[in-house]
Structures are given as structure tokens and as C-alpha cells.
Amino acid sequence: MSDAVPLKILGICGSLRKSSNNAMALKAAGELMPAEMVLETADISVLPHYHDDVRLKGYPATAQHFRAQIAAADAVLFATPEYNFSVPGVLKNAIDWASRPPDQPCNGKPCAIIGAASGLLGSARAQYHLRQIIGSVNMLAVNKPEVFITFAPTKFDDEGRLIDQGARDLITQLMVALRDWTLRLRR
């Protein structure tokens, strides 16, 4: 695949916090993915609250841009924290904007999930809920390996680099699986 155009992966972080563990995990994924992949990140902080009356009058420019990013990507990589045993509202809001007609860019889009949280489960409950949400919009998720970065504040150094080798290895494996899954779905 070295002569081919790189696979474009759109990273979507469910945390808006500047020093977010999930933003740092997404950055690590960009560094650990195979050379034939490139990561671009979406800024979901600019999206207004989803409102169907607004959508029916025409998508806001920020929502149009976000939808275009998903449409242009070969696959999506979600990084989600866990808020109250589920996904953050901003992430759900972004998916709501992206999943509506016409020309639903999520439909049939390959994706993968990583997550970091400060507790023992490392965003497992949020990832479970995210899998339900993306399944409902017909995104096609990689199932294995699952990447749960537990006790996340201890897994990154002062420069925001992921220093936990186990998590780095799992992210590397997931990025290979996402590449393979994306190419398989193209056949």
C-alpha cells in the first residue's frame, strides 16, 4: 500500500478540556498508526446544540463542515471519556448533527473507539454506549482490541505523551485493525 494515497482517519474527541487525557490518547493514536494512515482531528466544540428546526432550515456552517470532514474521511476514530457512566453530551451532539439526512456521512463509515478515564474501568461504560449510538447510525466499528486507558492521569507524562506501554501496544493494534477493516470494507 506504500504507493497508494494514505487512509484519512478523522479523530473525534469527546472531551473539550485543553489537557484532556482523551485528546492526548488521540494524539498517541496518530503517532502509533501505520505509515499509510494520516490523522486529522475534528473540533466538535464549535457545534451548536442539535435542534431539528434549525436543521430543517439548513445546516449551520459548523455542522456542514463537520459532516464534510466525516464524508471525506476513510474512517473515524473516537476518543471518549466517561461522564456519568456514558458518553459526553458534546460527543452525542456531534453524532446527532452528523447522522441526519440528507447524505448521512456516518452511514457505512468504518470506525474505532479508544477511551481514557481516571477510574478503574477506563471509559468502558461510555464505550459500550457509544457502540450502541454508532450502531444506530450504521457506522461499522472495529470490535477488537478494546482500548480502555484506566487511571488515565497516571498514564501520560508532563508533555502529554502516553507513557503506558500496554496502552500504546493496544492502540497500535487497534490502528492496524482499523486500517485492515477499512480496506476490507472497500472491496
Backbone as JSON, one array per atom type, in Angstrom:
{
  "sequence": "MSDAVPLKILGICGSLRKSSNNAMALKAAGELMPAEMVLETADISVLPHYHDDVRLKGYPATAQHFRAQIAAADAVLFATPEYNFSVPGVLKNAIDWASRPPDQPCNGKPCAIIGAASGLLGSARAQYHLRQIIGSVNMLAVNKPEVFITFAPTKFDDEGRLIDQGARDLITQLMVALRDWTLRLRR",
  "N": [[0.82, -1.19, 0.0], [2.15, 1.16, -0.06], [2.42, 2.88, -2.28], [-0.05, 3.93, -2.54], [-2.65, 6.35, -1.89], [-2.71, 7.79, 1.33], [-4.77, 6.46, 3.98], [-7.34, 8.41, 5.23], [-8.0, 9.34, 8.43], [-10.42, 10.44, 10.62], [-10.23, 11.97, 13.62], [-12.18, 12.15, 16.5], [-12.72, 13.72, 19.39], [-14.25, 13.29, 22.48], [-13.99, 14.98, 24.62], [-13.72, 18.32, 25.66], [-11.84, 19.59, 27.1], [-8.77, 21.3, 27.52], [-6.39, 20.01, 28.4], [-7.05, 17.34, 28.02], [-7.17, 13.89, 28.69], [-8.13, 12.17, 26.76], [-7.81, 13.6, 24.38], [-5.05, 13.56, 24.35], [-4.67, 10.81, 24.11], [-5.75, 10.41, 21.59], [-3.91, 11.84, 20.09], [-1.68, 10.2, 20.54], [-2.57, 7.93, 19.17], [-2.45, 8.89, 16.56], [0.29, 9.04, 16.28], [1.02, 6.39, 16.53], [-0.22, 4.95, 14.54], [-0.24, 3.0, 11.48], [2.07, 3.8, 8.81], [0.74, 4.27, 6.45], [-1.52, 5.65, 7.04], [-3.22, 8.66, 7.96], [-3.92, 11.13, 10.38], [-6.5, 13.38, 11.02], [-8.02, 15.85, 13.01], [-11.25, 16.6, 14.34], [-13.03, 19.5, 15.38], [-15.28, 19.55, 17.68], [-16.25, 21.34, 19.45], [-17.29, 23.64, 18.38], [-19.79, 23.16, 17.44], [-23.27, 23.86, 17.45], [-25.95, 23.26, 19.85], [-27.81, 20.39, 19.0], [-30.66, 20.83, 17.02], [-33.62, 20.18, 15.58], [-35.39, 21.87, 14.2], [-33.7, 23.92, 13.42], [-31.96, 22.5, 11.75], [-33.73, 21.76, 9.71], [-34.07, 24.15, 8.42], [-31.67, 24.48, 7.3], [-28.36, 23.32, 7.49], [-26.18, 24.57, 10.01], [-23.1, 26.36, 9.36], [-20.88, 25.29, 10.77], [-21.73, 22.73, 11.38], [-22.11, 21.73, 8.8], [-19.46, 21.72, 7.92], [-18.3, 19.85, 9.71], [-19.75, 17.54, 8.99], [-18.85, 17.29, 6.38], [-16.16, 16.73, 6.87], [-16.36, 14.15, 7.98], [-17.49, 12.79, 5.82], [-15.38, 12.98, 3.97], [-13.43, 11.5, 5.15], [-11.78, 8.32, 5.4], [-12.19, 6.67, 7.51], [-13.28, 6.79, 10.95], [-12.05, 7.73, 14.13], [-12.93, 7.51, 17.36], [-12.43, 9.09, 20.49], [-13.22, 8.74, 23.71], [-14.15, 10.09, 26.86], [-15.59, 9.14, 30.04], [-18.59, 10.18, 31.24], [-20.71, 10.33, 33.87], [-21.31, 7.55, 33.64], [-21.59, 7.27, 30.88], [-21.41, 8.51, 27.45], [-19.98, 11.76, 26.75], [-22.09, 14.63, 26.52], [-21.43, 16.44, 24.45], [-20.23, 14.83, 22.54], [-22.27, 13.07, 21.79], [-24.0, 15.01, 20.76], [-22.51, 15.87, 18.53], [-22.56, 13.55, 16.96], [-25.29, 13.41, 16.53], [-25.69, 15.68, 14.83], [-24.19, 14.79, 12.65], [-25.52, 12.56, 11.75], [-27.93, 13.01, 10.52], [-30.34, 13.31, 7.79], [-29.99, 15.08, 4.64], [-27.89, 12.76, 2.81], [-26.25, 11.17, 4.71], [-23.31, 11.15, 6.37], [-22.24, 9.33, 8.16], [-23.23, 6.84, 7.61], [-22.4, 3.58, 6.99], [-19.71, 4.05, 7.49], [-16.47, 3.11, 8.42], [-15.16, 2.66, 11.74], [-13.45, 3.21, 14.89], [-12.85, 2.89, 18.43], [-11.38, 4.48, 21.21], [-10.58, 5.09, 24.64], [-10.13, 7.03, 27.59], [-10.05, 7.27, 31.09], [-10.28, 8.38, 34.49], [-10.77, 6.39, 36.33], [-11.09, 2.9, 37.34], [-12.32, 1.49, 35.23], [-11.74, 2.77, 32.83], [-13.29, 4.14, 30.83], [-15.05, 2.21, 29.89], [-17.88, 1.86, 30.17], [-18.85, 4.12, 28.85], [-17.84, 3.62, 26.3], [-19.32, 1.36, 25.64], [-21.9, 2.46, 25.47], [-21.41, 4.26, 23.39], [-20.93, 2.49, 21.3], [-23.53, 1.51, 20.95], [-24.8, 3.84, 20.04], [-23.36, 4.52, 17.66], [-23.86, 2.25, 16.21], [-26.57, 2.54, 15.71], [-26.59, 4.51, 13.8], [-25.48, 3.29, 11.72], [-22.68, 3.08, 11.54], [-19.64, 1.28, 11.16], [-18.06, -0.5, 13.35], [-14.78, -1.42, 14.5], [-14.24, -4.23, 16.43], [-12.28, -5.43, 18.09], [-8.89, -4.85, 19.04], [-10.09, -3.85, 22.3], [-9.7, -0.67, 23.73], [-9.08, 0.56, 26.71], [-8.06, 3.01, 28.66], [-7.06, 3.02, 31.75], [-7.07, 4.7, 34.96], [-6.15, 7.14, 33.93], [-4.82, 9.74, 34.36], [-2.34, 8.99, 35.33], [-1.04, 7.85, 33.23], [0.11, 9.43, 31.33], [2.79, 11.63, 30.45], [4.33, 14.77, 31.57], [4.39, 16.25, 29.25], [2.25, 15.37, 27.88], [2.47, 12.96, 26.59], [1.68, 9.61, 25.92], [2.65, 7.23, 28.14], [2.31, 4.68, 29.01], [3.09, 1.48, 28.25], [1.52, -0.79, 27.72], [-0.97, 0.33, 26.97], [-0.13, 1.78, 24.74], [0.64, -0.32, 23.05], [-1.84, -1.61, 22.64], [-3.27, 0.44, 21.34], [-1.73, 0.66, 19.01], [-2.24, -1.87, 17.89], [-5.01, -1.61, 17.5], [-5.11, 0.45, 15.59], [-3.93, -0.79, 13.4], [-5.86, -2.77, 13.02], [-8.04, -1.12, 12.38], [-7.15, -0.01, 9.98], [-7.0, -2.36, 8.4], [-9.67, -3.21, 8.49], [-10.99, -1.05, 7.27], [-9.92, -1.15, 4.68], [-10.81, -3.7, 3.97], [-13.59, -3.3, 3.92], [-13.79, -1.74, 1.69], [-13.64, -3.42, -0.47]],
  "CA": [[0.0, 0.0, 0.0], [3.05, 2.3, 0.04], [2.21, 3.8, -3.39], [-1.43, 4.4, -2.5], [-2.98, 7.53, -1.1], [-2.93, 7.36, 2.72], [-6.12, 6.45, 4.53], [-7.62, 9.57, 6.07], [-8.74, 8.99, 9.63], [-10.9, 11.62, 11.33], [-10.29, 11.79, 15.07], [-13.22, 12.92, 17.18], [-12.52, 13.62, 20.84], [-15.45, 13.62, 23.24], [-13.69, 15.91, 25.7], [-13.32, 19.65, 25.18], [-10.83, 20.1, 28.02], [-7.49, 21.53, 26.86], [-5.43, 18.96, 28.78], [-7.84, 16.11, 28.05], [-6.49, 12.6, 28.51], [-8.59, 11.59, 25.51], [-7.11, 14.29, 23.29], [-3.68, 13.03, 24.34], [-4.75, 9.44, 23.58], [-5.97, 10.56, 20.16], [-2.6, 12.23, 19.55], [-0.87, 8.98, 20.55], [-3.04, 7.08, 18.08], [-1.9, 9.45, 15.34], [1.72, 8.71, 16.23], [1.2, 4.94, 16.52], [-0.9, 4.3, 13.42], [0.63, 2.64, 10.37], [2.52, 4.91, 7.97], [-0.21, 4.51, 5.36], [-2.7, 6.34, 7.59], [-2.98, 10.02, 8.44], [-4.99, 11.54, 11.3], [-6.98, 14.76, 11.1], [-8.98, 15.89, 14.12], [-12.4, 17.48, 14.22], [-13.3, 20.35, 16.54], [-16.73, 19.5, 17.93], [-16.64, 22.41, 20.39], [-17.94, 24.72, 17.63], [-21.13, 22.76, 17.03], [-24.36, 24.28, 18.34], [-26.81, 22.15, 20.3], [-28.64, 19.89, 17.91], [-32.05, 21.3, 17.05], [-34.13, 19.77, 14.28], [-35.96, 23.02, 13.48], [-32.57, 24.61, 12.79], [-31.5, 21.65, 10.64], [-34.7, 21.8, 8.62], [-33.86, 25.42, 7.7], [-30.35, 24.39, 6.69], [-27.32, 23.05, 8.47], [-25.23, 25.66, 10.31], [-21.81, 26.17, 8.68], [-20.01, 24.41, 11.54], [-22.24, 21.36, 11.21], [-21.8, 21.34, 7.42], [-18.02, 21.43, 7.87], [-18.1, 18.6, 10.42], [-20.29, 16.47, 8.15], [-17.93, 17.15, 5.24], [-14.97, 16.05, 7.37], [-16.68, 12.73, 8.1], [-17.67, 12.27, 4.46], [-14.08, 12.92, 3.3], [-12.56, 10.54, 5.86], [-11.94, 6.91, 5.1], [-12.66, 6.05, 8.75], [-13.36, 7.69, 12.1], [-11.54, 7.23, 15.4], [-13.5, 8.22, 18.5], [-11.76, 9.02, 21.8], [-14.27, 9.19, 24.62], [-14.11, 9.92, 28.31], [-16.85, 8.65, 30.59], [-19.28, 11.15, 32.09], [-21.93, 9.76, 34.44], [-21.47, 6.2, 33.1], [-21.96, 7.31, 29.47], [-20.64, 9.42, 26.61], [-20.24, 13.18, 26.99], [-23.15, 15.23, 25.7], [-20.89, 17.07, 23.24], [-19.98, 13.78, 21.56], [-23.59, 12.67, 21.3], [-24.47, 16.12, 19.95], [-21.8, 15.82, 17.25], [-23.08, 12.42, 16.18], [-26.64, 13.79, 16.1], [-25.54, 16.54, 13.66], [-23.62, 14.04, 11.53], [-26.32, 11.4, 11.37], [-29.22, 13.39, 9.97], [-30.38, 13.42, 6.33], [-29.7, 14.1, 3.6], [-26.48, 12.36, 2.63], [-25.73, 10.88, 6.04], [-21.91, 10.75, 6.2], [-21.9, 8.23, 9.07], [-23.76, 5.58, 7.1], [-21.42, 2.67, 6.43], [-18.34, 4.53, 7.74], [-15.71, 2.34, 9.41], [-14.72, 3.45, 12.89], [-12.87, 2.54, 16.05], [-13.03, 3.64, 19.67], [-10.46, 4.41, 22.34], [-11.08, 5.93, 25.72], [-9.33, 7.17, 28.8], [-10.8, 7.8, 32.22], [-9.47, 8.36, 35.72], [-11.1, 5.26, 37.18], [-10.71, 1.51, 37.09], [-12.89, 0.94, 34.01], [-11.14, 3.4, 31.67], [-14.33, 4.54, 29.87], [-15.73, 1.02, 29.34], [-19.33, 2.07, 30.06], [-19.06, 5.1, 27.78], [-17.6, 2.96, 25.02], [-20.47, 0.5, 25.38], [-22.99, 3.32, 24.99], [-21.02, 4.79, 22.09], [-21.17, 1.42, 20.32], [-24.97, 1.5, 20.67], [-25.12, 5.04, 19.26], [-22.83, 4.44, 16.3], [-24.58, 1.17, 15.53], [-27.87, 3.04, 15.28], [-26.4, 5.35, 12.61], [-24.88, 2.38, 10.76], [-21.23, 3.09, 11.45], [-19.17, -0.09, 11.25], [-16.97, -0.42, 14.32], [-13.83, -2.48, 14.81], [-14.59, -4.74, 17.76], [-11.11, -5.81, 18.88], [-8.89, -4.89, 20.51], [-10.72, -2.74, 23.01], [-8.67, 0.15, 24.37], [-9.56, 1.27, 27.9], [-6.92, 3.54, 29.39], [-7.5, 3.17, 33.13], [-6.26, 5.6, 35.79], [-5.52, 7.89, 32.85], [-3.86, 10.78, 34.73], [-1.01, 8.42, 35.61], [-0.54, 7.19, 32.02], [0.68, 10.44, 30.42], [3.83, 12.43, 31.11], [4.04, 16.21, 31.66], [4.24, 16.79, 27.9], [1.05, 14.79, 27.29], [2.81, 11.74, 25.84], [1.23, 8.36, 26.53], [3.85, 6.51, 28.58], [1.95, 3.32, 29.39], [3.4, 0.64, 27.1], [0.38, -1.64, 27.41], [-1.94, 1.14, 26.21], [0.48, 2.07, 23.43], [0.56, -1.55, 22.25], [-3.24, -1.81, 22.24], [-3.63, 1.45, 20.34], [-1.08, 0.25, 17.77], [-3.01, -3.0, 17.35], [-6.3, -1.11, 17.04], [-4.92, 1.21, 14.36], [-3.73, -1.79, 12.34], [-7.17, -3.38, 12.79], [-8.87, -0.13, 11.68], [-6.66, 0.02, 8.59], [-7.4, -3.59, 7.72], [-11.14, -3.19, 8.41], [-11.36, -0.04, 6.28], [-9.58, -1.71, 3.36], [-11.71, -4.84, 3.72], [-14.92, -2.79, 3.56], [-13.73, -1.14, 0.34], [-13.71, -4.46, -1.52]],
  "C": [[0.86, 1.25, 0.0], [2.86, 3.3, -1.08], [0.82, 4.42, -3.38], [-1.55, 5.69, -1.68], [-3.25, 7.08, 0.33], [-4.41, 7.36, 3.08], [-6.28, 7.64, 5.44], [-8.51, 9.15, 7.23], [-9.15, 10.29, 10.32], [-11.0, 11.29, 12.81], [-11.33, 12.71, 15.68], [-13.07, 12.67, 18.67], [-13.76, 14.09, 21.56], [-15.22, 14.53, 24.42], [-13.23, 17.23, 25.1], [-12.2, 20.24, 26.02], [-9.47, 20.2, 27.32], [-6.49, 20.42, 27.16], [-6.13, 17.6, 28.91], [-6.97, 14.87, 27.83], [-6.89, 11.97, 27.18], [-8.0, 12.29, 24.3], [-5.67, 13.8, 23.2], [-3.66, 11.6, 23.8], [-4.95, 9.47, 22.07], [-4.66, 10.95, 19.47], [-1.68, 11.01, 19.49], [-1.28, 8.05, 19.42], [-2.49, 7.57, 16.74], [-0.43, 9.11, 15.17], [1.94, 7.21, 16.04], [0.57, 4.24, 15.33], [0.1, 3.97, 12.31], [0.93, 3.84, 9.47], [1.53, 5.24, 6.86], [-1.53, 5.11, 5.84], [-2.29, 7.73, 8.04], [-4.2, 10.45, 9.27], [-5.25, 13.05, 11.2], [-7.96, 14.77, 12.26], [-10.08, 16.92, 13.85], [-12.54, 18.29, 15.5], [-14.81, 20.38, 16.77], [-17.19, 20.58, 18.89], [-17.41, 23.53, 19.69], [-19.37, 24.39, 17.22], [-22.19, 23.29, 17.99], [-25.1, 23.05, 18.86], [-27.68, 21.71, 19.14], [-30.07, 20.34, 18.11], [-32.62, 21.04, 15.66], [-34.78, 20.91, 13.51], [-34.86, 23.81, 12.78], [-32.1, 23.8, 11.58], [-32.43, 21.73, 9.46], [-34.6, 23.09, 7.81], [-32.52, 25.44, 6.98], [-29.3, 24.2, 7.76], [-26.48, 24.3, 8.74], [-23.87, 25.34, 9.66], [-20.9, 25.21, 9.44], [-20.44, 22.96, 11.41], [-21.97, 20.86, 9.79], [-20.33, 20.94, 7.3], [-17.72, 20.08, 8.54], [-18.59, 17.41, 9.59], [-19.38, 16.22, 6.94], [-16.64, 16.45, 5.65], [-15.21, 14.55, 7.47], [-16.8, 12.11, 6.71], [-16.33, 12.07, 3.76], [-13.14, 11.89, 3.93], [-12.83, 9.12, 5.38], [-12.5, 6.16, 6.3], [-12.63, 7.11, 9.85], [-12.78, 6.98, 13.32], [-12.11, 8.1, 16.51], [-12.6, 8.03, 19.72], [-12.76, 9.58, 22.8], [-13.92, 9.02, 26.09], [-15.45, 9.33, 28.76], [-17.4, 9.69, 31.54], [-20.56, 10.49, 32.58], [-22.31, 8.42, 33.8], [-21.82, 6.19, 31.61], [-21.05, 8.25, 28.7], [-20.93, 10.87, 26.98], [-21.33, 13.69, 26.04], [-22.62, 15.85, 24.41], [-20.61, 16.03, 22.15], [-21.29, 13.3, 20.96], [-24.17, 13.74, 20.39], [-23.82, 16.1, 18.57], [-22.35, 14.7, 16.36], [-24.5, 12.73, 15.7], [-26.57, 14.69, 14.86], [-25.09, 15.74, 12.44], [-24.55, 12.97, 10.98], [-27.62, 11.73, 10.65], [-29.18, 13.47, 8.44], [-30.24, 14.88, 5.88], [-28.21, 13.73, 3.61], [-25.78, 12.12, 3.96], [-24.29, 10.36, 5.95], [-21.48, 9.61, 7.12], [-22.26, 6.87, 8.49], [-22.68, 4.74, 6.42], [-19.96, 3.05, 6.67], [-17.65, 3.63, 8.76], [-15.26, 3.23, 10.56], [-14.1, 2.56, 13.95], [-13.01, 3.46, 17.25], [-11.86, 3.4, 20.61], [-11.05, 5.28, 23.43], [-10.17, 5.9, 26.92], [-10.2, 7.78, 29.89], [-9.96, 7.62, 33.49], [-9.72, 7.13, 36.59], [-10.63, 3.92, 36.67], [-11.2, 0.98, 35.75], [-12.42, 1.64, 32.73], [-12.1, 3.72, 30.54], [-15.11, 3.36, 29.27], [-17.24, 1.25, 29.18], [-19.64, 3.07, 28.96], [-18.87, 4.45, 26.42], [-18.75, 2.03, 24.65], [-21.63, 1.32, 24.84], [-22.67, 3.89, 23.61], [-21.23, 3.73, 21.0], [-22.66, 1.31, 19.97], [-25.35, 2.67, 19.76], [-24.62, 4.9, 17.83], [-23.46, 3.3, 15.51], [-25.91, 1.65, 14.98], [-27.77, 3.94, 14.05], [-25.62, 4.6, 11.53], [-23.39, 2.62, 10.51], [-20.76, 1.67, 11.75], [-17.9, -0.14, 12.09], [-16.08, -1.66, 14.32], [-14.16, -2.94, 16.23], [-13.4, -5.03, 18.66], [-9.86, -5.23, 18.27], [-9.65, -3.7, 21.08], [-9.61, -1.99, 23.75], [-9.32, 0.98, 25.48], [-8.33, 1.74, 28.68], [-7.39, 3.88, 30.8], [-6.55, 4.09, 33.9], [-5.46, 6.55, 34.9], [-4.56, 8.99, 33.3], [-2.45, 10.27, 35.0], [-0.34, 7.85, 34.36], [0.09, 8.15, 31.01], [1.74, 11.24, 31.17], [3.46, 13.91, 31.07], [3.87, 16.87, 30.3], [3.01, 16.21, 27.18], [1.31, 13.55, 26.47], [2.33, 10.51, 26.62], [2.45, 7.51, 26.85], [3.56, 5.07, 29.0], [2.12, 2.4, 28.18], [2.25, -0.29, 26.73], [-0.67, -0.9, 26.59], [-1.4, 1.47, 24.82], [0.37, 0.85, 22.51], [-0.86, -1.8, 21.76], [-3.67, -0.81, 21.18], [-2.99, 1.1, 18.99], [-1.85, -0.87, 17.11], [-4.36, -2.53, 16.79], [-6.16, -0.33, 15.74], [-4.66, 0.28, 13.18], [-5.08, -2.44, 12.0], [-8.09, -2.41, 12.05], [-8.44, -0.01, 10.22], [-7.18, -1.19, 7.82], [-8.91, -3.63, 7.5], [-11.6, -2.22, 7.32], [-11.07, -0.56, 4.87], [-10.48, -2.87, 3.0], [-13.09, -4.37, 3.28], [-14.95, -2.14, 2.18], [-13.9, -2.16, -0.77], [-15.11, -4.66, -2.03]]
}
